[in-house]
Amino acid sequence: MDRLCLDCGNPVKGRADKKFCDDLCRNNYNNHLKAEDNAIVKAVNLILKRNRSILSKFNPDGKAKITRNKLISAGFNFNYHTSIHLTHNGNTYIFCYEFGYLAIGELDILIVKKE
């Protein structure tokens, strides 16, 4: 009984445990298996990079105050961040890499940069 390549279906010749006809088929098969996971990771990384870029743009001096609506209109997504920092006085800073923000009331945001 001939063994068939898991990717292209052609007969496989060689060792008894060989599953693919060549390296191209092996790579193609494994790339397709991981494509869904990679797509999710790429999508999240894209959002995080965009958030970081927006925070960087509105914070040229290391500390800036901005409205929540201005961040939203620039495309900022408040659901994605990389870390949270709780201060001793009870403030919660949310970070996207080295840039963070603190909600000041309902409308204002303080943007900071971690040194």
Backbone torsions as a table, in degrees:
resi	resn	phi	psi	omega
1	MET	NA	125.7	-180.0
2	ASP	-76.2	140.6	173.3
3	ARG	-88.3	144.0	-178.1
4	LEU	-113.0	144.5	177.0
5	CYS	-61.1	133.4	-179.3
6	LEU	-67.0	-20.6	-178.3
7	ASP	-94.8	-56.9	-172.7
8	CYS	-101.5	-15.0	178.2
9	GLY	85.3	1.0	176.8
10	ASN	-73.7	156.3	177.9
11	PRO	-61.5	142.0	179.8
12	VAL	-104.9	129.4	178.3
13	LYS	-114.9	144.8	177.6
14	GLY	127.2	-145.0	-175.7
15	ARG	-57.1	155.5	-177.5
16	ALA	-67.8	-26.3	-178.1
17	ASP	-97.2	6.3	-179.6
18	LYS	-70.5	134.6	-175.1
19	LYS	-112.3	-16.9	-175.0
20	PHE	-128.6	152.0	-178.8
21	CYS	-77.5	-27.4	177.5
22	ASP	-159.4	177.4	-178.5
23	ASP	-65.4	-34.2	178.7
24	LEU	-60.2	-46.0	178.8
25	CYS	-66.0	-40.0	179.0
26	ARG	-61.8	-47.3	179.4
27	ASN	-64.0	-44.2	-179.9
28	ASN	-60.3	-45.4	-180.0
29	TYR	-60.3	-49.0	-178.7
30	ASN	-67.8	-35.1	176.7
31	ASN	-64.9	-38.5	178.0
32	HIS	-67.1	-35.6	177.9
33	LEU	-63.5	-38.3	-175.6
34	LYS	-93.3	-2.8	-174.8
35	ALA	-59.7	-42.2	-177.9
36	GLU	-65.1	-45.9	177.9
37	ASP	-62.5	-43.9	179.8
38	ASN	-63.1	-36.3	179.6
39	ALA	-64.0	-40.8	178.8
40	ILE	-65.6	-46.1	-179.9
41	VAL	-62.8	-42.6	178.9
42	LYS	-62.8	-41.1	-179.5
43	ALA	-64.8	-43.7	179.4
44	VAL	-66.7	-43.3	178.6
45	ASN	-61.8	-37.1	177.8
46	LEU	-62.7	-43.2	178.3
47	ILE	-64.7	-43.9	179.5
48	LEU	-63.3	-42.0	178.5
49	LYS	-64.1	-40.8	178.6
50	ARG	-64.0	-45.1	178.0
51	ASN	-58.8	-45.1	179.8
52	ARG	-61.9	-43.5	-179.6
53	SER	-62.0	-41.5	179.6
54	ILE	-65.7	-45.7	178.4
55	LEU	-61.8	-40.7	178.9
56	SER	-63.2	-42.7	-178.6
57	LYS	-61.8	-41.3	-177.0
58	PHE	-88.2	1.8	-178.0
59	ASN	-132.3	69.0	-177.4
60	PRO	-74.0	-21.0	-173.3
61	ASP	-108.7	7.8	178.7
62	GLY	97.8	-18.7	177.8
63	LYS	-156.7	128.9	-178.8
64	ALA	-151.6	153.3	177.1
65	LYS	-112.2	135.7	-176.4
66	ILE	-147.2	162.2	176.8
67	THR	-87.6	151.4	177.6
68	ARG	-59.1	-41.2	-179.0
69	ASN	-62.6	-34.8	179.2
70	LYS	-66.4	-40.8	176.6
71	LEU	-64.0	-44.7	-179.5
72	ILE	-62.7	-43.6	-179.2
73	SER	-67.8	-22.9	176.5
74	ALA	-81.6	-8.2	178.3
75	GLY	103.2	11.5	-179.6
76	PHE	-68.4	137.0	179.8
77	ASN	-113.2	108.8	-175.8
78	PHE	-71.2	-9.5	-179.1
79	ASN	-82.2	-10.5	-175.7
80	TYR	-121.1	128.5	177.9
81	HIS	-155.9	170.0	-178.6
82	THR	-104.1	-26.6	179.2
83	SER	-160.8	166.4	177.8
84	ILE	-128.0	136.9	178.6
85	HIS	-123.1	122.0	176.9
86	LEU	-98.4	126.8	179.9
87	THR	-88.1	169.0	179.5
88	HIS	-64.8	-29.6	-179.1
89	ASN	-90.8	11.0	172.8
90	GLY	93.2	4.2	177.2
91	ASN	-78.7	146.2	178.6
92	THR	-115.6	110.0	175.4
93	TYR	-94.6	134.2	178.3
94	ILE	-110.1	126.2	-174.0
95	PHE	-110.6	146.0	168.8
96	CYS	-122.8	95.1	-170.9
97	TYR	61.9	-124.4	-175.8
98	GLU	-88.7	-6.3	179.0
99	PHE	-100.7	133.3	-179.9
100	GLY	-130.4	169.3	177.8
101	TYR	-144.0	154.2	178.1
102	LEU	-128.7	126.1	177.6
103	ALA	-73.8	126.3	176.6
104	ILE	-112.4	97.8	-175.6
105	GLY	72.6	-155.6	-177.3
106	GLU	-85.8	-30.0	-169.5
107	LEU	-109.4	-27.8	-172.6
108	ASP	-102.1	150.8	179.9
109	ILE	-131.7	133.8	172.8
110	LEU	-100.9	122.0	179.6
111	ILE	-101.8	133.0	179.6
112	VAL	-129.5	163.5	175.5
113	LYS	-123.4	129.0	179.2
114	LYS	-76.7	127.8	-179.5
115	GLU	-94.5	NA	NA
